[in-house]
């Protein structure tokens, strides 16, 4: 299978550790798909700085296709991160050259050659989805925990699987997923941290559990879940199986520092 992840990237800079790790939802999903044995490409933009080169070198080392990773004069996006009891705490964010990211005509044609297109809330292609949807690839979108963001309404009608983040399987998230799914997606899915996951297909809800591990760093866990879930879906697995495969993939990422 061929997966194309498109949109934002950033260097996650852990100042207290003196370390910087490549990241960003689409970047992470591409790497995790490679980890699961699939072909993956990342489409985006980095600056012509040290972090931009590190991003390119790191993705290439993981076997991700970066033929459509553009380099522009300026700074690569960075996010300042701290660890508090294993939980990531985000600080300042500098968008750099990503502020002006747009798909080229060649990028669009490249995306359509894949089985899955994945992007997210900060990927800057929400207005491109209408032109890509229904033309072959499935489209998945990570809305994170921004349930009321204006991009939710823009993107939902043009995605097949919508992912959200929340904390627990309460009445709010059940109703929210039902409303989200009614706007167009085949599936609406919520990752619930240590409380597992929840999916809705317009008919019924599916609950997923977790795979217990010793947590070192939660960075990338949700993105790992998305990769595992979408791979299962592309393989024709049941929704319940997809939730489990997402949890299994996330459990691997929880055991080390950084997204990958």
Buried (B, 14 or more C-beta within 10 A) or exposed (E): BBBBBBBBBBBBBBEEEEEBBBBBBBBBBBBBBBBBEBBBBBBBBBBEBEBBBBBBEBBEEBEBBBEBBBBBEBBBBBBBBEBEEEEBEEEEEBBBBBEEBEBEEEBBEBBBEBBBBBBBBBBBBBEBBEEBBEEEBBBBBBBBBBBEBEBBEEBBEBBBBBBBBBBEBEEEBEEBBEEBBEBBBBBBBBBBBEBBBBBBBEEEBBEBEBBEEEBBBBBBBBBBBBBBBBBBBBEEBEBEBBBBBBBBBBBBBBEEBBBB
